[in-house]
C-alpha cells in the first residue's frame, strides 16, 4: 500500500484487503487536503494530522451513530489497526 507517497508492505487477509484499500484511499485523500491547506507543513506533519483526525472521528463515531453501522465501523477500525501495525 502507498500512503502519503511512501510504500508500506502490508500483510492482510484476503477478506480484509478491500477494506484496507478503501481506507488507504481515504487517508490519501485527506492527506492531500491537509497538504493543500497547510503547505508550510512537511509530509510527516500532514500525515499525523490526517491520521489523528481520522482516529478521532472513528473514536467518537459510536456515540453518534446508528447501530446498523456498527459492523462498518468495526471493519474500518480493524483496517486502520492493520494499516498502523504494518507501519510500525
Long-range contacts (C-beta under 8 A, 24 or more apart in sequence): 1-83, 1-86, 2-28, 3-27, 3-28, 3-31, 3-47, 3-83, 3-87, 4-28, 4-31, 4-43, 4-46, 4-47, 4-50, 5-43, 8-83, 8-86, 8-87, 9-86, 10-82, 10-83, 10-86, 11-86, 12-82, 16-78, 16-79, 16-82, 19-75, 19-76, 19-78, 19-79, 20-79, 20-82, 20-83, 22-79, 23-76, 23-79, 23-80, 23-83, 24-83, 26-54, 27-51, 27-54, 27-83, 30-54, 51-84, 54-80, 55-80
